[in-house]
């Protein structure tokens, strides 16, 4: 019975600090990478697509042209 208790204790997340700290480390690395990839994707989706080609009224230019 004691052997079973020790085996269960070694597999328990709260009792084995080596496994739990390893898990938390990898969870932290995964979270940071996921945050960076997600932020990069959002920035790429909302990137500057260049100067739009719009029609400017000739009367509102720096040197206006009137008809």
C-alpha positions as CSV (number, residue, x, y, z in Angstrom):
1,X,0.0,0.0,0.0
2,X,2.8,2.4,0.8
3,X,4.4,1.7,-2.6
4,X,1.2,2.6,-4.4
5,X,1.0,5.9,-2.4
6,X,4.5,6.8,-3.3
7,X,3.8,6.1,-7.0
8,X,0.7,8.2,-6.9
9,X,2.5,11.0,-5.1
10,X,5.3,11.1,-7.7
11,X,2.7,11.4,-10.5
12,X,0.7,14.0,-8.7
13,X,1.0,17.5,-10.2
14,X,0.9,19.3,-6.9
15,X,3.4,17.0,-5.1
16,X,6.1,16.7,-7.8
17,X,7.6,20.1,-8.2
18,X,10.0,19.0,-11.0
19,X,7.2,17.9,-13.3
20,X,4.9,20.8,-12.4
21,X,7.7,23.4,-12.9
22,X,8.5,21.8,-16.3
23,X,4.9,21.9,-17.3
24,X,4.5,25.5,-16.2
25,X,7.7,26.5,-18.1
26,X,6.4,24.9,-21.3
27,X,3.0,26.5,-20.8
28,X,4.6,29.9,-20.4
29,X,6.7,29.4,-23.5
30,X,3.7,28.3,-25.5
31,X,1.6,31.2,-24.3
32,X,4.3,33.8,-25.2
33,X,4.8,32.2,-28.7
34,X,1.0,32.1,-29.2
35,X,0.7,35.7,-28.2
36,X,3.5,36.8,-30.6
37,X,2.1,34.8,-33.5
38,X,-1.4,36.1,-32.9
39,X,-0.2,39.7,-32.7
40,X,1.9,39.3,-35.8
41,X,-1.1,37.9,-37.7
42,X,-3.3,40.8,-36.5
43,X,-0.7,43.3,-37.6
44,X,-0.4,41.7,-40.9
45,X,-4.1,41.7,-41.5
46,X,-4.3,45.4,-40.7
47,X,-1.1,46.4,-42.5
48,X,-0.8,49.6,-44.5
49,X,-1.9,48.7,-48.0
50,X,-0.4,51.8,-49.7
51,X,-1.6,55.2,-50.7
52,X,-5.1,55.0,-52.1
53,X,-5.8,56.4,-55.5
54,X,-8.5,59.0,-54.9
55,X,-9.8,61.7,-57.1
56,X,-9.2,65.2,-55.7
57,X,-11.4,68.1,-56.7
58,X,-9.4,70.5,-58.8
59,X,-10.8,73.5,-56.8
60,X,-9.4,72.2,-53.5
61,X,-5.8,71.7,-54.6
62,X,-2.9,73.9,-53.4
63,X,-3.1,75.8,-56.7
64,X,-6.8,75.6,-57.4
65,X,-8.1,75.3,-61.0
66,X,-11.5,76.7,-61.7
67,X,-13.6,76.2,-64.7
